Amino acid sequence: MFLQYKKHKIHYTMFGNGAKLLIVFHGFGDKSDLFLKLSESLSERYTVVAIDAPFHGETVWNKEIFYPRDIKRIVNSFRKELGYERFSMMAHSMGGLFVMGIFKHFAPLVDELILLAPAGLQKSVIYNKVLFSYPMRQIFKWTTAKPRISAKLLDYSKKFGWLDRMTHVFFSRQLGDEKLRKRMFNTWASLFFFPRKLQQFRRLIRRHNVELLIYYGIKDSLTPMSAGERFIDRLNRRHKPIKAEINVVSDGHFFIREPLNKALRERFNRTN
């Protein structure tokens, strides 16, 4: 299914017949139909709209970049088209940055945030606004057309500890194909504009009493659980604790499959 947004076509996967609307954002390199693997746990509770991000899946994005305002307007289009005022959001990995980028616009309307090994909670060199300024992004754009140079930059990033082994392997796999290299750069350049403002994010969650669930794979080496624990600890510090918890699944980072489906099903059964 497609949603027309300006001159772009946004592909999405929709399932479930629950009373609540759940907007879902996938991680880098994935696509929306991946979340069908969670249909057993989500379908009764939610009407799910999982979106193919720009440059991913079957979405046709006709610019080299996208901004938080684009994601905000796309979400609003789904809300209006389906007739929902309030909604919840789920995001895996990179999708966590989407949530943080638009949350200030929707916080009063959000019931639940379900973050699955989210990017953005941990400190990382890739969020450094000085290191990845406009000139640096232009240099990186130039290198994407030269796979050997890109590979060397990744190797140096690993050598100096800017990237861990799994991240290095993941991005190295993108360099062998021109289409994948372009997707990697355009996505990375766009995420530069998604603010990683954790203090504001926490304040809005508290103010609007948004329920927060964070899930990690115990074998995850890309997004450390300690970042989520620290976020929730600061969220509740000197304030009345809100509904926020971390759950662990016996899996790795790419865990949109049965162990997570089972964990979500058990969690929802306890609270229904």
PyRosetta script that sets phi, psi and omega in degrees:
from pyrosetta import init, pose_from_sequence

init()
pose = pose_from_sequence("MFLQYKKHKIHYTMFGNGAKLLIVFHGFGDKSDLFLKLSESLSERYTVVAIDAPFHGETVWNKEIFYPRDIKRIVNSFRKELGYERFSMMAHSMGGLFVMGIFKHFAPLVDELILLAPAGLQKSVIYNKVLFSYPMRQIFKWTTAKPRISAKLLDYSKKFGWLDRMTHVFFSRQLGDEKLRKRMFNTWASLFFFPRKLQQFRRLIRRHNVELLIYYGIKDSLTPMSAGERFIDRLNRRHKPIKAEINVVSDGHFFIREPLNKALRERFNRTN")
pose.set_psi(1, 150.1)
pose.set_omega(1, -176.2)
pose.set_phi(2, -130.2)
pose.set_psi(2, 146.9)
pose.set_omega(2, 171.0)
pose.set_phi(3, -115.5)
pose.set_psi(3, 128.0)
pose.set_omega(3, 176.5)
pose.set_phi(4, -81.5)
pose.set_psi(4, 124.7)
pose.set_omega(4, 177.2)
pose.set_phi(5, -131.8)
pose.set_psi(5, 109.8)
pose.set_omega(5, -174.6)
pose.set_phi(6, 52.2)
pose.set_psi(6, -124.5)
pose.set_omega(6, 179.9)
pose.set_phi(7, -99.9)
pose.set_psi(7, 17.2)
pose.set_omega(7, -179.4)
pose.set_phi(8, -108.5)
pose.set_psi(8, 155.5)
pose.set_omega(8, 174.7)
pose.set_phi(9, -117.6)
pose.set_psi(9, 115.8)
pose.set_omega(9, -176.7)
pose.set_phi(10, -96.4)
pose.set_psi(10, 114.3)
pose.set_omega(10, 177.4)
pose.set_phi(11, -85.3)
pose.set_psi(11, 142.9)
pose.set_omega(11, 178.4)
pose.set_phi(12, -146.2)
pose.set_psi(12, 158.0)
pose.set_omega(12, 176.0)
pose.set_phi(13, -113.2)
pose.set_psi(13, 128.1)
pose.set_omega(13, -176.8)
pose.set_phi(14, -124.0)
pose.set_psi(14, 133.3)
pose.set_omega(14, 178.0)
pose.set_phi(15, -155.6)
pose.set_psi(15, 168.9)
pose.set_omega(15, 178.8)
pose.set_phi(16, 89.4)
pose.set_psi(16, 159.9)
pose.set_omega(16, 179.0)
pose.set_phi(17, -137.2)
pose.set_psi(17, 28.2)
pose.set_omega(17, 179.7)
pose.set_phi(18, -73.7)
pose.set_psi(18, 167.5)
pose.set_omega(18, -176.2)
pose.set_phi(19, -75.0)
pose.set_psi(19, -23.4)
pose.set_omega(19, -177.1)
pose.set_phi(20, -98.3)
pose.set_psi(20, 147.2)
pose.set_omega(20, 174.3)
pose.set_phi(21, -91.1)
pose.set_psi(21, 130.9)
pose.set_omega(21, 177.0)
pose.set_phi(22, -122.0)
pose.set_psi(22, 116.2)
pose.set_omega(22, 175.4)
pose.set_phi(23, -94.1)
pose.set_psi(23, 129.9)
pose.set_omega(23, -171.8)
pose.set_phi(24, -122.2)
pose.set_psi(24, 135.3)
pose.set_omega(24, 176.1)
pose.set_phi(25, -119.2)
pose.set_psi(25, 128.9)
pose.set_omega(25, -179.2)
pose.set_phi(26, -86.9)
pose.set_psi(26, 178.1)
pose.set_omega(26, 178.5)
pose.set_phi(27, -91.6)
pose.set_psi(27, 177.5)
pose.set_omega(27, -178.7)
pose.set_phi(28, -62.8)
pose.set_psi(28, 134.1)
pose.set_omega(28, 177.0)
pose.set_phi(29, 83.2)
pose.set_psi(29, -4.8)
pose.set_omega(29, -179.6)
pose.set_phi(30, -101.7)
pose.set_psi(30, -173.2)
pose.set_omega(30, 177.4)
pose.set_phi(31, -150.5)
pose.set_psi(31, 170.6)
pose.set_omega(31, -167.5)
pose.set_phi(32, -64.6)
pose.set_psi(32, -35.1)
pose.set_omega(32, -175.0)
pose.set_phi(33, -69.2)
pose.set_psi(33, -9.4)
pose.set_omega(33, 174.3)
pose.set_phi(34, -56.6)
pose.set_psi(34, -32.6)
pose.set_omega(34, -174.4)
pose.set_phi(35, -77.5)
pose.set_psi(35, -5.0)
pose.set_omega(35, 171.8)
pose.set_phi(36, -61.8)
pose.set_psi(36, -22.3)
pose.set_omega(36, 177.6)
pose.set_phi(37, -68.2)
pose.set_psi(37, -13.5)
pose.set_omega(37, 177.8)
pose.set_phi(38, -106.1)
pose.set_psi(38, 12.0)
pose.set_omega(38, -173.4)
pose.set_phi(39, -62.6)
pose.set_psi(39, -33.2)
pose.set_omega(39, -178.5)
pose.set_phi(40, -62.7)
pose.set_psi(40, -39.0)
pose.set_omega(40, -177.7)
pose.set_phi(41, -84.4)
pose.set_psi(41, -25.8)
pose.set_omega(41, -172.8)
pose.set_phi(42, -98.7)
pose.set_psi(42, -29.1)
pose.set_omega(42, -165.8)
pose.set_phi(43, -64.3)
pose.set_psi(43, -35.7)
pose.set_omega(43, -177.8)
pose.set_phi(44, -75.2)
pose.set_psi(44, -30.5)
pose.set_omega(44, -176.1)
pose.set_phi(45, -89.2)
pose.set_psi(45, -33.0)
pose.set_omega(45, -171.6)
pose.set_phi(46, -129.2)
pose.set_psi(46, 156.3)
pose.set_omega(46, 157.5)
pose.set_phi(47, -97.2)
pose.set_psi(47, 115.4)
pose.set_omega(47, -168.9)
pose.set_phi(48, -101.2)
pose.set_psi(48, 130.5)
pose.set_omega(48, 172.0)
pose.set_phi(49, -121.8)
pose.set_psi(49, 105.4)
pose.set_omega(49, 178.5)
pose.set_phi(50, -100.9)
pose.set_psi(50, 127.7)
pose.set_omega(50, -170.2)
pose.set_phi(51, -105.3)
pose.set_psi(51, 133.2)
pose.set_omega(51, 168.4)
pose.set_phi(52, -74.5)
pose.set_psi(52, 118.1)
pose.set_omega(52, -179.4)
pose.set_phi(53, -65.0)
pose.set_psi(53, 158.5)
pose.set_omega(53, 172.8)
pose.set_phi(54, -51.6)
pose.set_psi(54, 138.5)
pose.set_omega(54, -179.3)
pose.set_phi(55, 73.2)
pose.set_psi(55, 7.8)
pose.set_omega(55, -178.0)
pose.set_phi(56, -126.2)
pose.set_psi(56, 153.7)
pose.set_omega(56, 175.4)
pose.set_phi(57, 55.9)
pose.set_psi(57, -133.8)
pose.set_omega(57, -178.6)
pose.set_phi(58, -100.9)
pose.set_psi(58, 4.8)
pose.set_omega(58, 176.2)
pose.set_phi(59, -64.8)
pose.set_psi(59, 135.1)
pose.set_omega(59, 177.0)
pose.set_phi(60, -105.5)
pose.set_psi(60, 107.0)
pose.set_omega(60, -178.4)
pose.set_phi(61, -112.2)
pose.set_psi(61, 118.1)
pose.set_omega(61, -169.1)
pose.set_phi(62, -99.8)
pose.set_psi(62, 24.7)
pose.set_omega(62, 171.4)
pose.set_phi(63, -131.1)
pose.set_psi(63, 170.1)
pose.set_omega(63, -179.6)
pose.set_phi(64, -88.5)
pose.set_psi(64, -0.7)
pose.set_omega(64, -175.0)
pose.set_phi(65, -153.0)
pose.set_psi(65, 158.5)
pose.set_omega(65, 171.6)
pose.set_phi(66, -137.2)
pose.set_psi(66, 160.7)
pose.set_omega(66, -173.7)
pose.set_phi(67, -127.6)
pose.set_psi(67, 163.7)
pose.set_omega(67, 176.0)
pose.set_phi(68, -54.5)
pose.set_psi(68, -35.8)
pose.set_omega(68, -179.6)
pose.set_phi(69, -62.5)
pose.set_psi(69, -30.5)
pose.set_omega(69, 177.4)
pose.set_phi(70, -67.0)
pose.set_psi(70, -46.3)
pose.set_omega(70, -179.9)
pose.set_phi(71, -64.6)
pose.set_psi(71, -39.8)
pose.set_omega(71, 177.9)
pose.set_phi(72, -59.5)
pose.set_psi(72, -46.3)
pose.set_omega(72, -177.7)
pose.set_phi(73, -68.2)
pose.set_psi(73, -35.5)
pose.set_omega(73, 177.6)
pose.set_phi(74, -64.5)
pose.set_psi(74, -45.1)
pose.set_omega(74, 177.8)
pose.set_phi(75, -60.9)
pose.set_psi(75, -43.8)
pose.set_omega(75, 178.9)
pose.set_phi(76, -61.5)
pose.set_psi(76, -37.0)
pose.set_omega(76, 178.8)
pose.set_phi(77, -62.6)
pose.set_psi(77, -42.0)
pose.set_omega(77, 177.9)
pose.set_phi(78, -66.0)
pose.set_psi(78, -43.4)
pose.set_omega(78, 179.0)
pose.set_phi(79, -57.7)
pose.set_psi(79, -47.3)
pose.set_omega(79, -177.1)
pose.set_phi(80, -69.4)
pose.set_psi(80, -42.1)
pose.set_omega(80, -178.1)
pose.set_phi(81, -64.2)
pose.set_psi(81, -36.5)
pose.set_omega(81, -177.5)
pose.set_phi(82, -92.9)
pose.set_psi(82, -7.8)
pose.set_omega(82, 174.8)
pose.set_phi(83, 80.3)
pose.set_psi(83, 33.6)
pose.set_omega(83, 179.3)
pose.set_phi(84, -111.2)
pose.set_psi(84, 139.1)
pose.set_omega(84, 171.4)
pose.set_phi(85, -91.9)
pose.set_psi(85, -54.5)
pose.set_omega(85, -179.7)
pose.set_phi(86, -96.2)
pose.set_psi(86, 158.2)
pose.set_omega(86, -179.5)
pose.set_phi(87, -162.2)
pose.set_psi(87, 173.9)
pose.set_omega(87, 175.1)
pose.set_phi(88, -123.4)
pose.set_psi(88, 164.3)
pose.set_omega(88, 179.2)
pose.set_phi(89, -130.7)
pose.set_psi(89, 141.9)
pose.set_omega(89, 172.8)
pose.set_phi(90, -125.0)
pose.set_psi(90, 141.2)
pose.set_omega(90, -179.7)
pose.set_phi(91, -148.9)
pose.set_psi(91, 139.4)
pose.set_omega(91, 175.2)
pose.set_phi(92, -111.6)
pose.set_psi(92, 132.9)
pose.set_omega(92, 170.6)
pose.set_phi(93, 53.1)
pose.set_psi(93, -117.3)
pose.set_omega(93, -180.0)
pose.set_phi(94, -52.1)
pose.set_psi(94, -32.9)
pose.set_omega(94, 179.8)
pose.set_phi(95, -58.2)
pose.set_psi(95, -24.5)
pose.set_omega(95, 176.2)
pose.set_phi(96, -60.3)
pose.set_psi(96, -34.1)
pose.set_omega(96, 177.2)
pose.set_phi(97, -68.9)
pose.set_psi(97, -33.5)
pose.set_omega(97, 174.7)
pose.set_phi(98, -60.9)
pose.set_psi(98, -47.3)
pose.set_omega(98, -179.5)
pose.set_phi(99, -59.9)
pose.set_psi(99, -48.0)
pose.set_omega(99, -179.7)
pose.set_phi(100, -62.8)
pose.set_psi(100, -33.4)
pose.set_omega(100, -178.0)
pose.set_phi(101, -71.0)
pose.set_psi(101, -26.0)
pose.set_omega(101, -176.6)
pose.set_phi(102, -114.3)
pose.set_psi(102, -5.0)
pose.set_omega(102, -170.2)
pose.set_phi(103, -61.4)
pose.set_psi(103, -34.4)
pose.set_omega(103, -177.9)
pose.set_phi(104, -63.2)
pose.set_psi(104, -24.1)
pose.set_omega(104, -179.6)
pose.set_phi(105, -82.4)
pose.set_psi(105, -20.8)
pose.set_omega(105, -172.0)
pose.set_phi(106, -120.8)
pose.set_psi(106, -6.2)
pose.set_omega(106, -171.0)
pose.set_phi(107, -47.3)
pose.set_psi(107, -42.8)
pose.set_omega(107, -179.4)
pose.set_phi(108, -66.9)
pose.set_psi(108, -14.5)
pose.set_omega(108, -175.7)
pose.set_phi(109, -105.2)
pose.set_psi(109, -2.4)
pose.set_omega(109, -172.9)
pose.set_phi(110, -96.9)
pose.set_psi(110, 127.7)
pose.set_omega(110, 177.2)
pose.set_phi(111, -87.1)
pose.set_psi(111, -46.0)
pose.set_omega(111, -174.7)
pose.set_phi(112, -138.9)
pose.set_psi(112, 146.1)
pose.set_omega(112, 168.6)
pose.set_phi(113, -117.8)
pose.set_psi(113, 123.4)
pose.set_omega(113, 176.4)
pose.set_phi(114, -117.3)
pose.set_psi(114, 104.7)
pose.set_omega(114, -175.0)
pose.set_phi(115, -105.2)
pose.set_psi(115, 124.8)
pose.set_omega(115, -175.8)
pose.set_phi(116, -109.2)
pose.set_psi(116, 104.6)
pose.set_omega(116, -176.8)
pose.set_phi(117, 44.3)
pose.set_psi(117, 57.8)
pose.set_omega(117, -170.6)
pose.set_phi(118, -73.3)
pose.set_psi(118, 139.6)
pose.set_omega(118, 168.2)
pose.set_phi(119, -75.0)
pose.set_psi(119, 153.4)
pose.set_omega(119, 174.1)
pose.set_phi(120, 106.5)
pose.set_psi(120, -25.0)
pose.set_omega(120, -179.9)
pose.set_phi(121, -78.7)
pose.set_psi(121, -27.0)
pose.set_omega(121, -178.3)
pose.set_phi(122, -95.9)
pose.set_psi(122, 153.7)
pose.set_omega(122, 174.2)
pose.set_phi(123, -70.3)
pose.set_psi(123, 140.4)
pose.set_omega(123, 178.9)
pose.set_phi(124, -155.9)
pose.set_psi(124, 147.8)
pose.set_omega(124, 178.4)
pose.set_phi(125, -62.7)
pose.set_psi(125, -25.7)
pose.set_omega(125, -176.5)
pose.set_phi(126, -72.6)
pose.set_psi(126, -9.6)
pose.set_omega(126, 177.1)
pose.set_phi(127, -99.3)
pose.set_psi(127, 5.5)
pose.set_omega(127, -176.9)
pose.set_phi(128, -76.4)
pose.set_psi(128, 112.9)
pose.set_omega(128, -175.0)
pose.set_phi(129, -71.3)
pose.set_psi(129, -24.8)
pose.set_omega(129, 179.4)
pose.set_phi(130, -79.1)
pose.set_psi(130, -50.1)
pose.set_omega(130, -178.6)
pose.set_phi(131, -61.0)
pose.set_psi(131, -38.7)
pose.set_omega(131, -178.5)
pose.set_phi(132, -108.5)
pose.set_psi(132, 53.6)
pose.set_omega(132, 175.2)
pose.set_phi(133, -73.8)
pose.set_psi(133, 177.9)
pose.set_omega(133, -177.5)
pose.set_phi(134, -56.0)
pose.set_psi(134, -46.8)
pose.set_omega(134, 178.3)
pose.set_phi(135, -59.4)
pose.set_psi(135, -38.9)
pose.set_omega(135, 179.6)
pose.set_phi(136, -67.1)
pose.set_psi(136, -36.6)
pose.set_omega(136, 177.6)
pose.set_phi(137, -65.8)
pose.set_psi(137, -35.6)
pose.set_omega(137, 177.6)
pose.set_phi(138, -67.2)
pose.set_psi(138, -37.8)
pose.set_omega(138, 176.7)
pose.set_phi(139, -64.1)
pose.set_psi(139, -43.4)
pose.set_omega(139, 179.9)
pose.set_phi(140, -64.4)
pose.set_psi(140, -37.4)
pose.set_omega(140, 177.5)
pose.set_phi(141, -61.0)
pose.set_psi(141, -40.9)
pose.set_omega(141, 178.4)
pose.set_phi(142, -63.2)
pose.set_psi(142, -40.8)
pose.set_omega(142, -177.1)
pose.set_phi(143, -70.5)
pose.set_psi(143, -24.4)
pose.set_omega(143, -178.9)
pose.set_phi(144, -65.1)
pose.set_psi(144, -22.3)
pose.set_omega(144, 176.4)
pose.set_phi(145, -83.3)
pose.set_psi(145, -3.8)
pose.set_omega(145, -177.4)
pose.set_phi(146, -128.8)
pose.set_psi(146, 86.5)
pose.set_omega(146, -173.3)
pose.set_phi(147, -54.0)
pose.set_psi(147, -36.8)
pose.set_omega(147, -178.1)
pose.set_phi(148, -64.9)
pose.set_psi(148, -41.8)
pose.set_omega(148, 178.9)
pose.set_phi(149, -66.6)
pose.set_psi(149, -42.1)
pose.set_omega(149, 178.5)
pose.set_phi(150, -60.2)
pose.set_psi(150, -41.8)
pose.set_omega(150, 179.8)
pose.set_phi(151, -62.4)
pose.set_psi(151, -40.3)
pose.set_omega(151, 179.2)
pose.set_phi(152, -66.2)
pose.set_psi(152, -39.8)
pose.set_omega(152, 178.0)
pose.set_phi(153, -62.6)
pose.set_psi(153, -40.3)
pose.set_omega(153, 176.6)
pose.set_phi(154, -64.1)
pose.set_psi(154, -40.7)
pose.set_omega(154, 179.3)
pose.set_phi(155, -62.3)
pose.set_psi(155, -43.2)
pose.set_omega(155, 178.5)
pose.set_phi(156, -65.4)
pose.set_psi(156, -38.0)
pose.set_omega(156, 178.9)
pose.set_phi(157, -62.3)
pose.set_psi(157, -38.7)
pose.set_omega(157, 176.9)
pose.set_phi(158, -68.3)
pose.set_psi(158, -42.7)
pose.set_omega(158, -178.0)
pose.set_phi(159, -59.6)
pose.set_psi(159, -40.2)
pose.set_omega(159, -177.5)
pose.set_phi(160, -88.6)
pose.set_psi(160, 5.0)
pose.set_omega(160, 175.4)
pose.set_phi(161, 82.2)
pose.set_psi(161, 14.5)
pose.set_omega(161, 179.0)
pose.set_phi(162, -79.6)
pose.set_psi(162, -26.3)
pose.set_omega(162, 177.8)
pose.set_phi(163, -127.7)
pose.set_psi(163, 139.3)
pose.set_omega(163, 173.8)
pose.set_phi(164, -82.7)
pose.set_psi(164, 175.4)
pose.set_omega(164, -173.1)
pose.set_phi(165, -61.2)
pose.set_psi(165, -44.7)
pose.set_omega(165, -176.5)
pose.set_phi(166, -66.4)
pose.set_psi(166, -39.6)
pose.set_omega(166, 177.8)
pose.set_phi(167, -65.1)
pose.set_psi(167, -40.8)
pose.set_omega(167, 177.9)
pose.set_phi(168, -60.2)
pose.set_psi(168, -46.1)
pose.set_omega(168, 179.3)
pose.set_phi(169, -63.0)
pose.set_psi(169, -44.1)
pose.set_omega(169, -176.7)
pose.set_phi(170, -60.3)
pose.set_psi(170, -49.2)
pose.set_omega(170, -177.1)
pose.set_phi(171, -75.9)
pose.set_psi(171, -28.6)
pose.set_omega(171, 177.2)
pose.set_phi(172, -62.2)
pose.set_psi(172, -33.2)
pose.set_omega(172, -179.8)
pose.set_phi(173, -66.7)
pose.set_psi(173, -21.6)
pose.set_omega(173, -178.8)
pose.set_phi(174, -78.6)
pose.set_psi(174, -15.5)
pose.set_omega(174, -170.1)
pose.set_phi(175, -80.2)
pose.set_psi(175, -16.9)
pose.set_omega(175, -175.0)
pose.set_phi(176, -79.7)
pose.set_psi(176, -6.7)
pose.set_omega(176, -176.5)
pose.set_phi(177, -132.8)
pose.set_psi(177, 130.0)
pose.set_omega(177, -175.4)
pose.set_phi(178, -60.6)
pose.set_psi(178, -40.8)
pose.set_omega(178, -179.7)
pose.set_phi(179, -63.7)
pose.set_psi(179, -41.8)
pose.set_omega(179, 179.7)
pose.set_phi(180, -69.2)
pose.set_psi(180, -36.6)
pose.set_omega(180, 177.2)
pose.set_phi(181, -62.9)
pose.set_psi(181, -43.1)
pose.set_omega(181, 179.8)
pose.set_phi(182, -64.5)
pose.set_psi(182, -41.8)
pose.set_omega(182, 178.1)
pose.set_phi(183, -61.1)
pose.set_psi(183, -42.8)
pose.set_omega(183, -178.8)
pose.set_phi(184, -61.8)
pose.set_psi(184, -46.6)
pose.set_omega(184, -178.4)
pose.set_phi(185, -67.9)
pose.set_psi(185, -47.7)
pose.set_omega(185, -176.6)
pose.set_phi(186, -62.3)
pose.set_psi(186, -37.4)
pose.set_omega(186, 177.7)
pose.set_phi(187, -68.3)
pose.set_psi(187, -47.2)
pose.set_omega(187, -179.3)
pose.set_phi(188, -61.0)
pose.set_psi(188, -44.0)
pose.set_omega(188, -179.9)
pose.set_phi(189, -63.8)
pose.set_psi(189, -35.6)
pose.set_omega(189, 179.1)
pose.set_phi(190, -70.0)
pose.set_psi(190, -41.0)
pose.set_omega(190, -177.5)
pose.set_phi(191, -66.1)
pose.set_psi(191, -17.0)
pose.set_omega(191, 174.6)
pose.set_phi(192, -55.9)
pose.set_psi(192, -30.8)
pose.set_omega(192, -175.5)
pose.set_phi(193, -90.6)
pose.set_psi(193, 0.8)
pose.set_omega(193, 178.7)
pose.set_phi(194, -93.6)
pose.set_psi(194, 109.4)
pose.set_omega(194, -172.0)
pose.set_phi(195, -66.8)
pose.set_psi(195, 132.4)
pose.set_omega(195, 175.0)
pose.set_phi(196, -100.7)
pose.set_psi(196, 77.9)
pose.set_omega(196, -176.3)
pose.set_phi(197, -109.5)
pose.set_psi(197, 84.5)
pose.set_omega(197, -172.5)
pose.set_phi(198, -66.1)
pose.set_psi(198, -36.4)
pose.set_omega(198, -179.9)
pose.set_phi(199, -63.8)
pose.set_psi(199, -44.1)
pose.set_omega(199, 177.3)
pose.set_phi(200, -64.6)
pose.set_psi(200, -41.1)
pose.set_omega(200, 179.1)
pose.set_phi(201, -58.7)
pose.set_psi(201, -47.5)
pose.set_omega(201, 178.5)
pose.set_phi(202, -63.1)
pose.set_psi(202, -42.7)
pose.set_omega(202, -177.4)
pose.set_phi(203, -61.8)
pose.set_psi(203, -41.3)
pose.set_omega(203, -179.4)
pose.set_phi(204, -70.0)
pose.set_psi(204, -37.1)
pose.set_omega(204, 176.8)
pose.set_phi(205, -62.0)
pose.set_psi(205, -44.5)
pose.set_omega(205, 179.0)
pose.set_phi(206, -64.0)
pose.set_psi(206, -50.4)
pose.set_omega(206, -173.6)
pose.set_phi(207, -58.7)
pose.set_psi(207, -37.9)
pose.set_omega(207, -174.8)
pose.set_phi(208, -105.2)
pose.set_psi(208, 9.4)
pose.set_omega(208, 173.6)
pose.set_phi(209, 51.8)
pose.set_psi(209, 48.4)
pose.set_omega(209, -179.6)
pose.set_phi(210, -81.4)
pose.set_psi(210, 129.8)
pose.set_omega(210, 178.0)
pose.set_phi(211, -72.3)
pose.set_psi(211, 132.6)
pose.set_omega(211, -176.2)
pose.set_phi(212, -122.0)
pose.set_psi(212, 122.8)
pose.set_omega(212, 173.5)
pose.set_phi(213, -119.7)
pose.set_psi(213, 128.5)
pose.set_omega(213, 177.0)
pose.set_phi(214, -122.4)
pose.set_psi(214, 131.7)
pose.set_omega(214, 179.2)
pose.set_phi(215, -118.7)
pose.set_psi(215, 138.8)
pose.set_omega(215, 174.9)
pose.set_phi(216, -130.8)
pose.set_psi(216, 150.2)
pose.set_omega(216, 167.8)
pose.set_phi(217, -84.4)
pose.set_psi(217, 133.1)
pose.set_omega(217, -175.5)
pose.set_phi(218, -64.1)
pose.set_psi(218, -21.6)
pose.set_omega(218, -179.5)
pose.set_phi(219, -98.5)
pose.set_psi(219, 11.5)
pose.set_omega(219, -176.1)
pose.set_phi(220, -72.6)
pose.set_psi(220, 123.4)
pose.set_omega(220, 176.3)
pose.set_phi(221, -108.6)
pose.set_psi(221, -0.8)
pose.set_omega(221, -179.1)
pose.set_phi(222, -92.1)
pose.set_psi(222, -42.3)
pose.set_omega(222, -178.7)
pose.set_phi(223, -125.7)
pose.set_psi(223, 100.9)
pose.set_omega(223, -174.1)
pose.set_phi(224, -67.9)
pose.set_psi(224, 137.8)
pose.set_omega(224, 178.7)
pose.set_phi(225, -63.2)
pose.set_psi(225, -26.7)
pose.set_omega(225, -179.0)
pose.set_phi(226, -59.6)
pose.set_psi(226, -30.7)
pose.set_omega(226, 178.9)
pose.set_phi(227, -66.8)
pose.set_psi(227, -40.5)
pose.set_omega(227, 177.2)
pose.set_phi(228, -67.2)
pose.set_psi(228, -40.6)
pose.set_omega(228, 178.7)
pose.set_phi(229, -62.2)
pose.set_psi(229, -42.7)
pose.set_omega(229, 179.4)
pose.set_phi(230, -65.4)
pose.set_psi(230, -39.0)
pose.set_omega(230, 179.9)
pose.set_phi(231, -63.0)
pose.set_psi(231, -46.3)
pose.set_omega(231, -179.1)
pose.set_phi(232, -68.6)
pose.set_psi(232, -37.0)
pose.set_omega(232, 178.0)
pose.set_phi(233, -60.3)
pose.set_psi(233, -44.9)
pose.set_omega(233, 179.2)
pose.set_phi(234, -71.9)
pose.set_psi(234, -29.9)
pose.set_omega(234, 178.0)
pose.set_phi(235, -61.6)
pose.set_psi(235, -39.0)
pose.set_omega(235, -175.5)
pose.set_phi(236, -96.0)
pose.set_psi(236, -3.9)
pose.set_omega(236, -176.7)
pose.set_phi(237, -69.5)
pose.set_psi(237, 127.4)
pose.set_omega(237, 178.6)
pose.set_phi(238, 60.9)
pose.set_psi(238, 20.7)
pose.set_omega(238, 178.4)
pose.set_phi(239, -137.8)
pose.set_psi(239, 158.0)
pose.set_omega(239, 172.8)
pose.set_phi(240, -61.0)
pose.set_psi(240, 125.1)
pose.set_omega(240, -177.1)
pose.set_phi(241, -57.6)
pose.set_psi(241, 137.8)
pose.set_omega(241, 175.5)
pose.set_phi(242, -99.9)
pose.set_psi(242, 178.6)
pose.set_omega(242, 178.3)
pose.set_phi(243, -76.9)
pose.set_psi(243, 96.6)
pose.set_omega(243, -178.8)
pose.set_phi(244, -144.4)
pose.set_psi(244, 132.9)
pose.set_omega(244, -179.5)
pose.set_phi(245, -152.9)
pose.set_psi(245, 157.5)
pose.set_omega(245, 174.9)
pose.set_phi(246, -114.3)
pose.set_psi(246, 136.0)
pose.set_omega(246, 175.9)
pose.set_phi(247, -123.1)
pose.set_psi(247, 146.8)
pose.set_omega(247, -176.9)
pose.set_phi(248, -116.2)
pose.set_psi(248, 136.1)
pose.set_omega(248, 179.5)
pose.set_phi(249, -116.7)
pose.set_psi(249, 141.6)
pose.set_omega(249, 179.7)
pose.set_phi(250, -76.6)
pose.set_psi(250, 79.4)
pose.set_omega(250, -175.9)
pose.set_phi(251, -164.3)
pose.set_psi(251, -174.3)
pose.set_omega(251, 178.0)
pose.set_phi(252, -103.8)
pose.set_psi(252, -152.6)
pose.set_omega(252, -177.7)
pose.set_phi(253, -72.5)
pose.set_psi(253, -40.2)
pose.set_omega(253, -177.2)
pose.set_phi(254, -91.7)
pose.set_psi(254, 80.1)
pose.set_omega(254, -166.2)
pose.set_phi(255, -122.0)
pose.set_psi(255, 29.6)
pose.set_omega(255, 175.6)
pose.set_phi(256, -81.8)
pose.set_psi(256, 78.9)
pose.set_omega(256, -177.6)
pose.set_phi(257, -162.9)
pose.set_psi(257, -164.1)
pose.set_omega(257, -165.7)
pose.set_phi(258, -57.0)
pose.set_psi(258, -45.7)
pose.set_omega(258, -179.9)
pose.set_phi(259, -56.7)
pose.set_psi(259, -39.9)
pose.set_omega(259, 177.2)
pose.set_phi(260, -70.1)
pose.set_psi(260, -41.3)
pose.set_omega(260, 177.5)
pose.set_phi(261, -55.6)
pose.set_psi(261, -43.7)
pose.set_omega(261, 179.5)
pose.set_phi(262, -65.6)
pose.set_psi(262, -42.9)
pose.set_omega(262, -179.7)
pose.set_phi(263, -63.7)
pose.set_psi(263, -41.3)
pose.set_omega(263, 178.4)
pose.set_phi(264, -66.2)
pose.set_psi(264, -41.7)
pose.set_omega(264, -179.9)
pose.set_phi(265, -60.8)
pose.set_psi(265, -44.6)
pose.set_omega(265, 179.9)
pose.set_phi(266, -65.3)
pose.set_psi(266, -39.8)
pose.set_omega(266, -180.0)
pose.set_phi(267, -64.0)
pose.set_psi(267, -45.0)
pose.set_omega(267, -179.0)
pose.set_phi(268, -70.1)
pose.set_psi(268, -33.6)
pose.set_omega(268, 177.7)
pose.set_phi(269, -64.8)
pose.set_psi(269, -34.1)
pose.set_omega(269, 179.9)
pose.set_phi(270, -70.0)
pose.set_psi(270, -29.0)
pose.set_omega(270, -173.0)
pose.set_phi(271, -102.9)
pose.set_psi(271, -6.1)
pose.set_omega(271, 179.0)
pose.set_phi(272, -73.7)
pose.dump_pdb("model.pdb")
